[in-house]
């Protein structure tokens, strides 16, 4: 069982994993250096542990101990018990969900392992907003996606904000980064997937038409600003649009992912 440790000093070095959570650059450096990520809230902490990730430690206000007692029983990691005021001082924001956990990252899985048995794959190229990445994972998990592939520069699905927005879907869906950005979509085609890129390209057809009758499909979405790179747009097997009312040409990528996953799941 996790060992409960009461702490009342915000400078205690044991709280280092939880400091300055609003400082994105600092957190990226710290989490990469120590191979960790954070889960926030009872449901997300539970899903992370159930997903096989090993806790380094837990950080909780006293009133949240009972709700995660069964999770703490399965771990020998320390549980730091601090007041909610102290948690806010350490983390830089009000931890209204009461519970945080620091967990060990795992090495990226091979693409072939992630794609084993998959028929519907979501492929994200260079999304920079962690909220959008989390939202795409949540939509994918809800709408039948079997796996997610990320471009090399896509935002981190295990960053705290991504995990929170995804409500733990990043622990349920198999995912990895593609090792070869240039050949990523042709590689999917060679594995038996038809890649369908969401784009405003002149030859794009309505998404429902593009995915009709496909057995194994890879739905490809690009970054929030300029969308897909020219390379990925041109190397996709098909190009598709979500039909919209006159005067509107696109959706936020998180909304587009939700709509596109729904249409593709019903193919």
C-alpha positions as CSV (number, residue, x, y, z in Angstrom):
1,X,0.0,0.0,0.0
2,X,1.1,3.6,-0.7
3,X,2.9,5.1,2.3
4,X,1.1,8.3,3.5
5,X,3.5,11.2,4.1
6,X,2.1,14.5,5.5
7,X,4.0,17.6,4.2
8,X,3.5,21.2,5.3
9,X,6.5,22.8,3.6
10,X,6.0,24.0,0.0
11,X,9.8,23.9,-0.6
12,X,10.0,20.2,0.3
13,X,12.1,18.6,-2.5
14,X,9.8,15.5,-2.5
15,X,7.2,17.7,-4.2
16,X,9.4,18.5,-7.2
17,X,7.3,16.5,-9.7
18,X,4.4,18.8,-9.0
19,X,5.9,22.3,-9.2
20,X,4.8,25.1,-11.5
21,X,2.3,23.1,-13.6
22,X,1.3,26.2,-15.5
23,X,4.8,26.7,-16.9
24,X,4.6,24.7,-20.1
25,X,8.3,25.0,-21.1
26,X,9.5,24.2,-17.6
27,X,7.2,21.2,-17.4
28,X,8.3,19.8,-20.8
29,X,12.0,20.0,-19.7
30,X,11.3,18.5,-16.3
31,X,9.1,15.7,-17.5
32,X,11.4,14.7,-20.3
33,X,14.4,14.7,-18.0
34,X,12.8,12.5,-15.4
35,X,10.6,10.4,-17.7
36,X,7.4,11.3,-16.0
37,X,3.9,12.7,-16.6
38,X,1.1,13.8,-14.4
39,X,-2.5,12.7,-14.1
40,X,-5.1,15.0,-12.5
41,X,-8.4,14.0,-10.8
42,X,-9.7,10.8,-9.3
43,X,-11.0,9.3,-12.6
44,X,-7.9,10.1,-14.6
45,X,-5.5,8.9,-11.9
46,X,-7.4,5.7,-11.6
47,X,-7.4,5.2,-15.4
48,X,-3.7,5.8,-15.6
49,X,-2.9,3.1,-13.0
50,X,-5.4,0.7,-14.5
51,X,-3.8,1.4,-17.9
52,X,-0.6,-0.1,-16.6
53,X,1.4,3.1,-15.8
54,X,3.6,2.8,-12.7
55,X,3.2,5.7,-10.1
56,X,6.2,7.6,-8.9
57,X,4.1,9.3,-6.2
58,X,0.6,10.7,-5.4
59,X,-0.3,14.1,-4.2
60,X,-3.7,14.5,-2.4
61,X,-5.7,16.7,-0.1
62,X,-6.9,14.6,2.9
63,X,-10.6,14.5,1.7
64,X,-9.6,12.7,-1.5
65,X,-7.8,9.8,0.2
66,X,-10.9,7.7,0.6
67,X,-12.0,8.0,-3.0
68,X,-8.7,6.5,-4.2
69,X,-8.0,4.2,-1.3
70,X,-8.3,1.1,-3.6
71,X,-5.7,2.6,-6.0
72,X,-3.3,3.5,-3.2
73,X,-3.6,-0.1,-1.9
74,X,-2.1,-1.4,-5.1
75,X,1.0,0.8,-5.1
76,X,4.0,1.1,-2.9
77,X,4.7,4.7,-4.2
78,X,4.5,7.5,-1.5
79,X,1.3,9.5,-1.2
80,X,2.1,13.1,-0.2
81,X,-0.8,14.5,1.8
82,X,-1.0,18.3,1.8
83,X,-3.6,21.0,2.4
84,X,-5.5,22.3,-0.7
85,X,-3.9,25.8,0.0
86,X,-0.4,24.3,-0.1
87,X,-1.3,22.3,-3.2
88,X,-2.2,25.5,-5.0
89,X,1.1,27.1,-3.8
90,X,3.2,24.2,-5.2
91,X,1.4,23.6,-8.5
92,X,0.4,27.2,-9.4
93,X,-3.3,26.6,-9.7
94,X,-6.3,25.5,-7.7
95,X,-6.3,21.7,-7.7
96,X,-10.1,21.5,-7.5
97,X,-10.1,17.8,-8.4
98,X,-8.0,17.2,-5.3
99,X,-5.7,14.4,-6.5
100,X,-2.6,14.3,-8.6
101,X,-0.3,11.5,-9.5
102,X,3.2,11.4,-11.1
103,X,3.7,8.4,-13.2
104,X,6.6,6.8,-15.2
105,X,6.4,7.2,-18.9
106,X,6.9,4.2,-21.1
107,X,9.0,4.0,-24.3
108,X,7.1,4.6,-27.6
109,X,5.6,1.4,-28.9
110,X,6.5,0.1,-32.4
111,X,4.0,1.1,-35.1
112,X,3.3,-2.5,-36.0
113,X,2.4,-3.3,-32.4
114,X,0.0,-0.3,-32.1
115,X,-1.7,-1.2,-35.4
116,X,-2.1,-4.9,-34.7
117,X,-5.8,-5.8,-35.3
118,X,-6.7,-2.2,-36.0
119,X,-9.3,-1.2,-38.7
120,X,-9.8,2.5,-37.9
121,X,-6.8,4.7,-37.1
122,X,-6.6,8.4,-36.3
123,X,-3.4,10.1,-37.6
124,X,-2.5,13.6,-36.2
125,X,0.1,15.7,-37.8
126,X,1.7,18.6,-35.9
127,X,-1.2,19.6,-33.6
128,X,0.4,22.1,-31.2
129,X,-2.4,22.6,-28.7
130,X,-2.5,20.0,-26.0
131,X,-6.3,20.6,-25.5
132,X,-6.9,19.6,-29.1
133,X,-4.8,16.5,-28.9
134,X,-6.7,15.4,-25.7
135,X,-10.1,16.2,-27.4
136,X,-9.1,14.1,-30.5
137,X,-8.2,11.2,-28.3
138,X,-11.5,11.4,-26.4
139,X,-13.6,11.6,-29.6
140,X,-11.6,8.7,-31.0
141,X,-12.1,6.5,-28.0
142,X,-15.8,7.3,-28.0
143,X,-16.3,6.7,-31.7
144,X,-14.6,3.5,-32.5
145,X,-11.0,4.5,-33.3
146,X,-8.6,1.5,-32.6
147,X,-5.3,3.4,-32.5
148,X,-3.7,6.8,-32.9
149,X,-0.5,7.7,-34.7
150,X,1.2,11.1,-34.1
151,X,3.5,13.1,-36.3
152,X,7.0,13.7,-34.8
153,X,6.1,17.3,-33.8
154,X,2.6,16.7,-32.5
155,X,1.9,17.9,-29.0
156,X,2.4,15.4,-26.1
157,X,-0.7,13.3,-25.3
158,X,0.7,12.7,-21.8
159,X,1.0,16.4,-21.0
160,X,-1.3,17.1,-18.0
161,X,-3.7,19.2,-20.1
162,X,-4.0,16.6,-22.8
163,X,-4.6,13.8,-20.3
164,X,-7.3,15.9,-18.4
165,X,-9.2,16.8,-21.6
166,X,-9.0,13.3,-22.9
167,X,-10.5,12.0,-19.5
168,X,-7.9,9.2,-19.6
169,X,-8.5,8.1,-23.2
170,X,-4.8,8.4,-23.8
171,X,-4.4,5.4,-21.5
172,X,-7.1,3.4,-23.3
173,X,-6.2,3.9,-26.9
174,X,-2.9,2.4,-28.3
175,X,-0.8,5.2,-29.7
176,X,2.7,6.0,-30.8
177,X,4.7,8.5,-33.0
178,X,5.6,7.6,-36.5
179,X,9.3,7.2,-36.9
180,X,9.4,8.4,-40.6
181,X,7.4,11.5,-41.2
182,X,8.1,11.6,-44.9
183,X,6.9,8.0,-45.6
184,X,4.3,7.7,-42.9
185,X,1.2,7.6,-45.1
186,X,2.6,5.4,-47.8
187,X,3.7,3.1,-45.0
188,X,0.1,2.9,-43.8
189,X,-1.0,2.1,-47.4
190,X,1.5,-0.7,-47.5
191,X,0.0,-2.1,-44.3
192,X,-3.4,-2.3,-45.9
193,X,-5.0,1.0,-44.8
194,X,-6.6,3.6,-47.0
195,X,-5.4,7.0,-45.8
196,X,-8.1,9.7,-46.0
197,X,-6.8,13.3,-45.4
198,X,-9.1,16.1,-44.3
199,X,-8.2,19.0,-46.5
200,X,-9.6,21.8,-48.6
201,X,-7.6,20.5,-51.6
202,X,-9.5,21.0,-55.0
203,X,-9.9,17.3,-55.5
204,X,-11.4,16.6,-52.0
205,X,-14.7,14.8,-51.9
206,X,-17.3,14.7,-49.1
207,X,-15.9,12.6,-46.2
208,X,-18.9,10.2,-46.3
209,X,-18.2,9.4,-49.9
210,X,-14.4,9.1,-49.3
211,X,-14.7,6.4,-46.5
212,X,-17.7,4.5,-47.9
213,X,-17.0,0.8,-48.1
214,X,-13.4,1.0,-46.7
215,X,-12.3,-1.9,-44.5
216,X,-9.2,-0.4,-42.9
217,X,-9.0,3.4,-42.9
218,X,-6.6,5.9,-41.5
219,X,-8.2,9.3,-41.0
220,X,-5.6,12.1,-41.2
221,X,-5.9,15.6,-39.7
222,X,-3.4,18.4,-39.7
223,X,-2.3,21.3,-37.5
224,X,-4.6,24.0,-36.2
225,X,-3.2,26.8,-38.4
226,X,-2.2,25.6,-41.9
227,X,-3.6,22.1,-41.7
228,X,-1.8,19.2,-43.3
229,X,1.7,19.6,-44.8
230,X,1.9,19.4,-48.6
231,X,3.7,16.1,-48.3
232,X,1.0,14.4,-46.2
233,X,-1.9,16.0,-48.2
234,X,-0.4,14.7,-51.5
235,X,0.7,11.3,-50.3
236,X,-2.7,10.4,-48.8
237,X,-4.7,7.9,-50.8
238,X,-7.8,10.1,-50.7
239,X,-8.6,13.7,-49.8
240,X,-11.9,14.6,-48.2
241,X,-13.9,17.5,-46.7
242,X,-16.6,17.9,-44.2
243,X,-19.4,19.6,-46.1
244,X,-20.4,22.9,-44.5
245,X,-22.8,25.9,-45.0
246,X,-21.8,28.6,-47.4
247,X,-19.2,31.0,-46.1
248,X,-17.6,28.6,-43.6
249,X,-14.7,26.5,-44.8
250,X,-13.4,24.7,-41.8
251,X,-13.9,23.6,-38.1
252,X,-11.6,23.7,-35.2
253,X,-9.5,20.6,-35.4
254,X,-11.0,19.1,-32.3
255,X,-14.5,19.5,-33.6
256,X,-13.4,18.2,-37.0
257,X,-11.9,15.1,-35.4
258,X,-15.2,14.4,-33.6
259,X,-17.3,14.8,-36.7
260,X,-14.9,12.9,-38.9
261,X,-14.6,10.0,-36.4
262,X,-18.4,9.8,-36.3
263,X,-18.8,9.7,-40.1
264,X,-16.0,7.2,-40.5
265,X,-17.3,4.9,-37.8
266,X,-20.6,4.7,-39.6
267,X,-19.0,3.9,-43.0
